[in-house]
Amino acid sequence: MDTQIELAKHRLFAVDELNAADIKLFPGSTRDSTPEQIAEQVNKAIAQIMNGEYELLSDDND
């Protein structure tokens, strides 16, 4: 079984997935999260988007 980090790498960078080229993640002011925990949250967010579990927010500048 893949680790959360390996799964996140595949989902973000694989040609058959998002095929992202440049991703920067900023964990905020707390550094208590491990890379595995951050990857888990990335995977959760991607899964929610893929399942249509999101809400589009309008940009007030439009």
Backbone bond lengths (Angstrom), bond angles and torsions (degrees), N, CA, C in turn:
res aa  C-N    CA-C-N  psi(-1)  N-CA   C-N-CA  omega(-1)  CA-C   N-CA-C  phi
1 M - - - 1.459 - - 1.523 109.46 -
2 D 1.322 116.01 136.35 1.459 120.64 179.41 1.519 110.84 -70.21
3 T 1.318 115.00 149.83 1.455 119.00 171.67 1.519 108.16 -76.50
4 Q 1.310 116.63 165.90 1.461 121.08 177.47 1.528 110.33 -58.12
5 I 1.318 116.64 -37.71 1.469 120.68 -179.02 1.527 110.45 -65.50
6 E 1.317 117.67 -45.09 1.468 120.78 179.72 1.526 110.27 -65.25
7 L 1.326 116.96 -40.22 1.458 120.64 177.88 1.528 110.98 -63.42
8 A 1.333 117.01 -43.57 1.470 120.75 178.58 1.522 110.59 -63.20
9 K 1.320 117.68 -43.00 1.469 120.71 178.14 1.522 110.59 -58.21
10 H 1.326 116.14 -44.79 1.464 119.70 -179.39 1.527 110.52 -64.05
11 R 1.342 116.55 -48.75 1.467 119.92 -177.28 1.526 112.19 -63.18
12 L 1.313 117.34 -35.56 1.457 120.34 -177.47 1.522 113.03 -81.45
13 F 1.329 117.96 -41.33 1.460 120.25 -166.41 1.528 116.01 -113.10
14 A 1.321 118.68 -12.92 1.472 119.80 -178.23 1.530 110.58 -68.09
15 V 1.314 116.03 144.69 1.459 122.09 -179.10 1.525 110.45 -60.83
16 D 1.331 117.83 -35.57 1.459 120.96 -178.91 1.532 112.87 -85.75
17 E 1.314 116.86 5.05 1.469 121.55 176.86 1.528 108.70 -117.58
18 L 1.333 119.79 -128.52 1.465 122.27 -177.48 1.526 113.33 -76.18
19 N 1.320 117.34 -24.10 1.462 122.71 178.81 1.530 111.78 54.72
20 A 1.333 115.71 41.59 1.466 121.20 179.18 1.522 110.05 -70.92
21 A 1.312 116.11 150.06 1.461 120.59 -178.64 1.524 112.16 -109.93
22 D 1.314 117.56 -31.90 1.462 119.89 -174.02 1.533 109.07 -146.22
23 I 1.311 116.02 105.96 1.464 121.79 -178.72 1.521 108.68 -121.29
24 K 1.316 115.86 133.35 1.461 120.70 174.38 1.515 107.64 -124.97
25 L 1.324 116.73 128.73 1.454 122.22 178.28 1.518 108.49 -115.04
26 F 1.305 116.15 130.72 1.451 121.67 178.87 1.521 108.33 -115.05
27 P 1.326 117.65 110.21 1.472 120.73 -174.86 1.522 114.63 -73.02
28 G 1.307 118.65 2.64 1.461 121.00 179.35 1.517 112.22 87.04
29 S 1.314 115.27 -157.86 1.465 119.14 -173.98 1.523 113.15 -83.43
30 T 1.317 118.02 -19.88 1.460 120.03 179.58 1.522 109.86 -95.02
31 R 1.277 115.91 137.48 1.470 120.74 -179.66 1.531 110.87 -113.74
32 D 1.329 116.18 24.38 1.459 120.11 -178.67 1.523 112.43 -80.21
33 S 1.316 118.11 -12.12 1.459 121.79 -179.68 1.515 109.93 -80.47
34 T 1.323 114.72 140.51 1.459 120.49 176.14 1.528 109.23 -87.18
35 P 1.321 118.14 160.74 1.470 119.79 175.54 1.525 111.88 -56.37
36 E 1.315 117.63 -36.30 1.466 121.69 178.81 1.540 110.85 -64.10
37 Q 1.332 117.20 -39.85 1.463 121.12 178.93 1.532 111.23 -68.35
38 I 1.318 116.88 -39.33 1.466 120.39 177.78 1.525 109.65 -65.14
39 A 1.336 117.00 -43.76 1.458 121.14 178.14 1.528 110.88 -61.34
40 E 1.317 116.93 -37.94 1.461 120.85 177.85 1.532 111.01 -60.75
41 Q 1.320 117.20 -41.66 1.462 121.04 178.68 1.529 111.66 -68.78
42 V 1.334 117.41 -36.94 1.466 121.44 175.59 1.526 109.15 -61.56
43 N 1.337 116.57 -46.28 1.464 120.86 179.60 1.525 111.45 -62.69
44 K 1.315 116.24 -40.10 1.471 120.22 178.69 1.531 110.59 -62.72
45 A 1.335 116.84 -44.45 1.465 120.97 179.93 1.524 111.09 -63.66
46 I 1.323 117.71 -44.36 1.466 121.13 179.49 1.527 110.04 -62.58
47 A 1.333 117.27 -42.84 1.467 120.96 179.79 1.526 110.94 -62.30
48 Q 1.325 117.09 -41.08 1.462 120.31 179.27 1.532 110.75 -64.09
49 I 1.314 116.99 -41.64 1.465 120.76 178.25 1.523 110.28 -63.90
50 M 1.323 116.85 -45.16 1.464 120.98 -179.44 1.531 111.88 -63.53
51 N 1.338 116.92 -29.50 1.466 121.76 179.88 1.523 112.46 -89.61
52 G 1.327 116.92 3.07 1.457 120.77 179.02 1.520 113.40 76.44
53 E 1.320 117.06 17.21 1.464 121.88 -178.43 1.533 109.76 -93.72
54 Y 1.319 115.50 67.25 1.460 120.21 179.42 1.514 109.11 -150.57
55 E 1.311 115.25 165.57 1.456 121.50 178.07 1.513 108.16 -128.41
56 L 1.336 116.43 125.92 1.463 120.30 177.40 1.537 108.87 -75.48
57 L 1.300 115.06 132.63 1.467 120.60 177.36 1.504 108.37 -104.27
58 S 1.319 116.26 139.27 1.457 119.39 179.49 1.516 109.76 -82.70
59 D 1.319 114.94 149.08 1.448 122.01 176.96 1.527 107.83 -90.69
60 D 1.315 118.00 123.65 1.460 121.23 -178.47 1.523 112.97 -63.48
61 N 1.335 116.83 -14.94 1.463 120.97 -179.52 1.515 112.87 -84.07
62 D 1.329 118.07 -5.58 1.479 120.58 -179.26 1.497 111.80 -75.24
